[in-house]
Amino acid sequence: MTSRKPDEPLARNSRLRLVRPRSLATARRAVTTRRTRPAPRPPEGTPPRAELARQARHVLADAVRIARWAAVEGGARTAPRTGPGAVPPQERAAAALDLTPGQVRAGWDRARLAGLVELHGDTARPGWRLHAWDRDDSAVLRGWVALFDAWSLVHPAPEGVAPSAVAEVVEALPQVLSLLQLSQGPVLVPALLDLLGQRVEELRGERCEVPAPEQAPEAPAEGGVDGLPALLDWALEGLAAVGALTLDLGAGERHATLTPLGNWAVWVKLEQICVAAQSPAGNIEQSAGDMLRGCARLTPGPARDEYRAWLAARTLSSAVAELLAVARGEDALLRGLAFEALRVVGAPAEAEVRATVAEPSLRPYALLWLAEYEGADPDDAQEVLTREEATWLWVDTAAAVADHGESALLVRHLDSAVQGTVPALLDEIRAVGHPRTVQVLVALAAAHPDPALAKAVRRAAFQVHTGGA
């Protein structure tokens, strides 16, 4: 065996070459074994998925027409055009589709929330669900469920109502929907109002804290449960507007009935909660950070079940904010898992995720999330990252492995680097300036069995630590 000559470039040493890169998603699938459980059956009388998808397509028909019009426009501008004779896009869409401007606005909101269109600056582009709309029932149902989850954004709250009172009703409404689902038929609105009032009082009791001496106690919402009838009407009308229930007048009193779509969606949410409640970790009761830690050793399928159940027990806005707060922390493993959970959220998280693109520590994760959300295959999504972003993500993932994984896994993590050789990888790692660079390099040097490679990595760690070139 010949040894390397003193003047031979380090990159030519075959032991310092990396194997062909593999995406992290592919590597993860290769080393995990999925655990399966029998798929639960929906309640008796639930229509087949094909029929549910047909109903969802009917509810979103105007939204699909508007999204397709925007696609034909070649990326419709959402901002008003300027100059003589300019026609706002809403008016152009209304004229082209024979709809009123109000119908266009409502359909546009639905299209965005259902993932049928994506906004890039002031330009709208077709979302991946629009491409799959006519052939993929699962995509249609996921789009409708995203709209169902965001019903309070589709139907503006009554004017003059305190935002805290609106938030209480949104948080309490799953209890009302559960009663409708369990009743398997119409329920009088006064009965729903009684339940809503009880749940709101429970939520206020759970949040009750003893105020500090210098603080005056916060007054409860005006009149105890007064004002709830109007808010319940608003909620029921909002859910009716997205096709989840119907409101009818019978024997002088209104009653509400879940549609087949609404009944199926509520059953799915309840099933998710039951799955989490039966899990050994009890993740449904945990904070976002503790829930993600509990899911860290699960394979992807069971982990997604846990994410769905945890999300189903919370308002989406608060859940998304909590997940992003965890992602901004120091634990790189939780950062990656937080974005896995946000993939389960889907369309309602799009605006918040897009806003994090400006944050260096979250940018690579956000760009990958957005690429997959817009239809890219997970194995190809990394192409949206620049070389520096991919290197930063490599270091961040290595930090997660160093903190929580085994040495052998850290060594295998080298295979996923975009660089072809270890010297090139080390040069670019030093350049990106990740705060965990030194710790990652030290851990990799200690774990790798190849003495030449370990020596090169230790030298790089020392240079970064001392500020050397």
C-alpha positions, 0 to 999 in steps of 0.5 A: 500500500502506498502512502500519500506524498507530502505534497499531495492535495488532501482531497486526493486521499481516497479515505477523505472522499465522501460517498454519493450524497443521499437526501436525509429523507431517503436515509431516514426511510432506509433505517426506520421500520414503520409500525402499523396499527389497524386503520379505524373505521369511520362511523356507520353510515359515513359515505365512501371517500369518493363521495366525501371528495365529491361533496368537498369539490362541490363546496370548493367549486368557486374557489377552484374556478378562481384558482384556475383563472389565476393559473391561466392568467399566468400568475395573477397579480394580487396587488392592484395595477397602476396606470390609466385603465388598470383593472383590479384583479378581483374585478377582472376575475368577476367579469371573466367568471360571471361572479360578483366581487364579493363572491370572488373575494370569498372564493379567493380566501377559500382557495388560499386556505385550501392550498389551491393557490400560493402567494409569492410576493404580490403574485398568485400561483397554482398550488399543488392541490389544484394540479391534483384536484380532479384525480386525487380524492385524498388531496381534495379532502385534505384541502377541505379539512384545511378550510374546515380548520380555518373556518373562523378566518373565512367568516369574519367575527361580529363587529364590536366583540372583544377578540378575547371573547371570539378566541374563547368561542373558537377554543370551546367549539370542538366540544359543540362539534363533538355533541353534534357528532355524537347526536347523529342528528339535529340538535337545537341551538339552545342546547348547543348554547348551554354547552358552549356557555359551560365550556367557556366558563371551564376555560376561564376557570382553567386560566384563572390566576391570582393577580399580583398586588399591583395588578387589578384583576382582569374583568371577565367577558362582559356579562358572564356568558352574555353575548354568546348567542351572537357568537354561537350564531357566528360560529354555526354560520361560519361552519355552514359556510364551509359545508360542515353543517346545516342550519334549519328552522323546525318547530319554531326553533333553529337546529344544527346538523352536521353534514356527512363531510362535517361528521367525518371531519369531527370523527377524524379529529376525535380519533386523533385525540383518542390515539394520543390519549392512549399513547404511553407518552400522553403527548396530547397534554404536553407542551410543544417541546415535550410533545416533540421530545416524546415523538423523537424516537417514533418512526415517521408514521406514528409520529405524524399520528401524535402530531395530528392528535396534539394539533386537534386538541388546540387552536391552530394559530396557537399550536403553530406559534408554539411549534415555531417558538420551539424551532427557534430554541437551541435544540436542533433535533426539536427544530427539525421535528417542529417543522415535521409537525408543521407539515401536518398542519399544512395550509394554515401554517403557510403564512407563518412559515413563510415569514421565518424565511428571513430568520437564518436559523430557520430559513433552510427548514422553511424553504424545504417546508414551502417547497414540499407544500408547493408540490416538490417531492421530499427527495428533490426539495433540497434543490431549493437550497443554496450551497451555504443553506444546505451546509448550514442545515447539514451542521444543524442536523449533525448537532441534533445527531451529536446531542441525541443520536449514536456515534455511528449515526453521526458517521453515516451523516457524512453521506448526506453532505452535498460536498464531494470530499471532506476537505471541501465540506470542512472549508464550507462548514467553516464559512457558514458560521453555524454556532455549533460548528466546533462541537459538531466537528469535535464529536465527528472526529471522536466518532470516526474510525478513520485516523486520517479523516478524524485528524483532519476534522480535529484540525478544522475544529481547532481552527474554527475555535481559535479563529484560524483560516 
